[in-house]
Structure formats: C-alpha cells, structure tokens
Amino acid sequence: MRVPLSWLREFVDVDLSPERLADRLTLLGMEVSAIERIGDDWQRVVVGELLEVAPHPNSGRLSLTRVRIGEGEAELSIVCGATNIAAGQRIPVALPGAVLPGDRRIERTEKMGVTSNGMLCSGDELGLTSDADGILILPSDTAIGAGLAELYGDTVLDVDVKPNRG
C-alpha cells in the first residue's frame, strides 16, 4: 500500500523523518519496503502561465508558445507539440538546465528553425500521472513562478501490511 505523507498528516501529527517513521511502522508490523521522494528529481521546474499559443511557422504539428514564469522575469518562447494547451493556463515549465526524472536534462534548443527556451511538461514526464498525451494543466490559482517540487512534491511510503497471525 502506498501512503503519501501529506495524506497521512491529514489524520495524524507526524513529526518524524520519513526514515524514522518507516522504522517505527516496521517495528509495529507494517513493513515499509521503500521510501519514494516525488519531486526530488525536479530541478528548475516552475509554474508558468501560457500567454500565447500560436502555430509554429515551420511545422504543422508544433505550437510556438509564450510563457510567463514570474514578475520581472523575461517571457520565454517555448516550442511544444501538445494539443491540449491554451492561453491563460498554468503549466509546469522545465527551464534550461532543468533535470527531470530519469536524469533527463533540458537545454535551450532549436526546433524547426525556432529557439525553444525550455519545455512544457506532461504529468508522465514528471512522474506525477501516467498521462503522456498532453501537458499537465495546473489549477488556475497556482502561484506563477513557484517551484513545482514545493507545491507537488511528496514522500510516499510503500507499506507492506501483513496479517496479524497469532
């Protein structure tokens, strides 16, 4: 059974580190077989707002987007192949130099003659969902420029609940 600490904290005050909690649960007969830290491998991934989505000038499959990642920050031009995006949406943006799960590194690249300054991320690319068909659309009240790891990162305990046999 996978138990996110954020969920557990809704019911119980937990002031132990994940490792100490895992040890305590194991001593109580609920063996913790793994501790997964979701978001630890999201470096330089922030919340952005799509300002514009336009067709790519040199490709029928790609879109050229303008993204805002915070006050005082320059707008970014990012090439994207997803079809589920529209202006005004909040989305995860991997900035140049970002590292995604699987040690996937994001750099400034040229796609079909246009420079892409990062990447818009799907839930699958971040390891949050299994949906790889489109970009992960975040709630409209998500703070622009916030680090995605601070908002959606969590620690998950994989607990092997054993039957209590006398």
C-alpha positions as CSV (number, residue, x, y, z in Angstrom):
1,M,0.0,0.0,0.0
2,R,1.4,3.4,-1.0
3,V,1.0,6.0,1.7
4,P,1.8,9.7,0.9
5,L,3.0,11.5,4.0
6,S,0.9,14.5,3.0
7,W,-2.2,12.3,3.2
8,L,-1.1,10.7,6.5
9,R,-0.5,14.1,8.1
10,E,-4.2,15.0,7.5
11,F,-5.1,12.3,10.1
12,V,-2.0,12.1,12.4
13,D,0.5,14.6,13.6
14,V,3.8,13.2,12.3
15,D,7.0,14.9,13.4
16,L,9.4,12.1,12.5
17,S,11.6,12.0,9.4
18,P,10.4,9.5,6.8
19,E,13.2,7.1,7.7
20,R,12.3,7.2,11.4
21,L,8.6,6.8,10.6
22,A,9.4,3.8,8.4
23,D,11.4,2.2,11.2
24,R,8.6,2.7,13.7
25,L,6.0,1.3,11.3
26,T,8.1,-1.7,10.6
27,L,8.5,-2.4,14.3
28,L,4.7,-2.3,14.6
29,G,4.3,-5.0,12.0
30,M,3.8,-2.8,8.9
31,E,6.9,-3.3,6.9
32,V,8.0,-0.3,4.9
33,S,9.6,-1.7,1.8
34,A,10.5,1.6,0.1
35,I,10.5,5.4,0.6
36,E,9.9,7.3,-2.6
37,R,10.5,11.1,-2.8
38,I,8.4,12.6,-5.5
39,G,9.8,15.8,-6.8
40,D,13.4,15.3,-5.6
41,D,14.4,15.0,-9.2
42,W,12.6,18.1,-10.4
43,Q,15.3,20.7,-10.6
44,R,14.5,24.1,-12.2
45,V,10.8,23.2,-12.9
46,V,8.5,26.0,-12.1
47,V,4.8,27.0,-12.6
48,G,4.3,29.2,-15.7
49,E,1.3,30.9,-17.3
50,L,0.7,30.5,-21.1
51,L,0.3,33.9,-22.6
52,E,0.0,32.9,-26.2
53,V,-0.2,29.6,-28.2
54,A,0.3,30.0,-32.0
55,P,1.1,27.7,-34.8
56,H,4.8,27.1,-35.4
57,P,5.9,28.9,-38.5
58,N,7.7,25.9,-39.9
59,S,5.7,23.0,-38.7
60,G,2.1,21.9,-38.8
61,R,2.4,19.7,-35.7
62,L,4.1,22.1,-33.3
63,S,3.0,25.2,-31.5
64,L,5.0,28.2,-30.5
65,T,4.1,29.4,-27.0
66,R,5.0,32.5,-24.9
67,V,5.2,31.7,-21.2
68,R,5.5,33.9,-18.2
69,I,7.3,32.4,-15.2
70,G,7.1,35.3,-12.7
71,E,7.1,39.1,-12.1
72,G,10.2,40.8,-13.5
73,E,11.2,37.6,-15.4
74,A,11.5,37.7,-19.2
75,E,8.8,35.9,-21.1
76,L,10.0,32.6,-22.6
77,S,9.4,31.3,-26.1
78,I,8.9,27.5,-26.0
79,V,8.1,25.1,-28.8
80,C,5.6,22.5,-27.9
81,G,3.9,19.5,-29.6
82,A,0.9,19.1,-27.3
83,T,-2.6,20.0,-28.4
84,N,-4.3,20.4,-25.1
85,I,-2.8,23.9,-24.3
86,A,-4.4,27.3,-24.5
87,A,-3.6,30.9,-23.4
88,G,-4.3,31.5,-19.7
89,Q,-3.5,28.1,-18.4
90,R,-1.0,27.4,-15.6
91,I,1.5,24.7,-16.6
92,P,4.8,23.2,-15.4
93,V,7.8,24.6,-17.2
94,A,11.2,23.0,-17.2
95,L,13.7,25.8,-17.6
96,P,17.0,25.4,-19.5
97,G,19.3,23.5,-17.1
98,A,16.4,21.6,-15.6
99,V,16.7,17.9,-14.7
100,L,13.6,15.7,-14.9
101,P,13.1,12.1,-13.7
102,G,15.4,9.6,-15.3
103,D,18.2,12.2,-15.4
104,R,16.6,13.9,-18.5
105,R,18.3,17.3,-19.0
106,I,16.5,20.2,-20.6
107,E,18.5,22.7,-22.6
108,R,17.8,25.6,-24.9
109,T,17.4,24.0,-28.3
110,E,16.4,24.9,-31.9
111,K,13.3,23.2,-33.2
112,M,12.4,23.7,-36.9
113,G,14.3,27.0,-37.0
114,V,12.9,28.4,-33.8
115,T,14.7,28.5,-30.4
116,S,12.9,26.8,-27.6
117,N,13.8,28.1,-24.1
118,G,12.8,25.1,-22.1
119,M,9.9,22.6,-22.1
120,L,6.3,22.4,-21.1
121,C,5.9,19.2,-19.1
122,S,3.3,16.4,-19.1
123,G,2.4,14.6,-15.9
124,D,4.1,11.5,-17.2
125,E,7.4,13.3,-17.8
126,L,7.3,14.5,-14.2
127,G,6.2,11.1,-12.8
128,L,3.0,12.6,-11.4
129,T,0.5,10.9,-13.7
130,S,0.5,8.3,-16.4
131,D,-1.0,10.7,-18.9
132,A,1.6,11.4,-21.6
133,D,-0.9,12.7,-24.2
134,G,-0.7,16.3,-23.2
135,I,0.7,19.0,-20.9
136,L,-0.2,18.8,-17.2
137,I,-2.7,21.6,-16.6
138,L,-2.5,23.0,-13.1
139,P,-5.2,24.8,-11.1
140,S,-5.8,28.4,-12.2
141,D,-4.9,29.7,-8.7
142,T,-1.4,28.1,-8.7
143,A,1.2,30.7,-8.0
144,I,3.3,31.6,-11.1
145,G,7.0,31.1,-10.6
146,A,6.6,28.7,-7.7
147,G,8.8,25.6,-7.7
148,L,6.9,22.6,-8.7
149,A,8.7,20.4,-6.1
150,E,7.5,22.7,-3.2
151,L,3.9,22.5,-4.5
152,Y,3.5,18.9,-5.6
153,G,6.5,17.1,-4.1
154,D,5.8,14.5,-1.5
155,T,7.3,11.5,0.3
156,V,5.5,8.2,-0.3
157,L,6.0,5.1,2.0
158,D,5.4,1.7,0.4
159,V,3.9,-0.2,3.3
160,D,3.6,-4.0,3.1
161,V,0.7,-4.6,5.5
162,K,1.0,-8.1,6.9
163,P,-1.9,-10.1,8.5
164,N,-1.6,-10.4,12.3
165,R,-1.3,-14.1,12.9
166,G,-1.2,-15.4,16.4
